[in-house]
Amino acid sequence: MTESTSDNKISSINGETRSPILKALTILEAVVSGDRAVSLHELTECLGIPKPTAHRVALLLEREGFLGREPGNKRFVPGHRLVDLGFGALRAAARQGPCHLALMRLAEEVGEDCGLAVIMGGEVARLDIAAIAHPLGVVTTPGGRSPTVTARSRETSSSSLRCRSTASTRSPSTV
C-alpha cells in the first residue's frame, strides 16, 4: 500500500518508489488540480519526480491523448481522453445511488424529464436523465452532448444561472 502525502509528492514505502502507473496518475492529478496549465519544471518540483522520468511519462500521456499542450507554449493541460475519462467517471457516479433516485423522484413529481448536466467546451453534456414516458417527444440519453445554443439546453443553462423563464413554450411543470 502506498502512502499519501499532503503535497502530492511521490512517496515511497520500504525504499521502493511508486509504480510507473501511479506516477502517471499523480501527474494527471497535478494537471487537473490547478487552475492553469502546468510546466514540466512545476511537475518535477511539486511531485518530487526526477525530470527525465516526468518528461518520459508526460510525453507518453500526451502521445496517448491524456495530456495536451496549451497553445503557444509547452505547458500541459488535460487532453481529450482525460476529459472523456473524467466525464465518464462523473456520469457513472451520477447514475448510482442518491443522485439518480432524487432525479427520479423529481421527474415523477413534476411530470417532466429531469436531467443533470454540465457545460463542457461549449456543449451541454448530460450526466444522467430520469425520463418520464411520453407518447411523442425527443429522446435524450445520458452521456449525450448538445450545443449550448439549442432551445432545450438554453432553457437549462439560463434557468440554472439566472432562475428566470427564457421561453414561453415551457409546460407549467417545467423547472
Buried (B, 14 or more C-beta within 10 A) or exposed (E): EBEEEEEBBBBEEEEEBBEEEEBBBBBBEBBBEEEEBBBBEBBBEBBBBEEEBBBBBBEBBBEEBBBBEEEEEEBBBBBEBBBBBBBEEBBEEBBEEEBBEBBBEBBEEBEBBBBBBEBBEEBBBBBBBBBEEEEEEEEBEBBBBBEBEEEBBBBBBBBEEEEEEEEEEEEEEBE
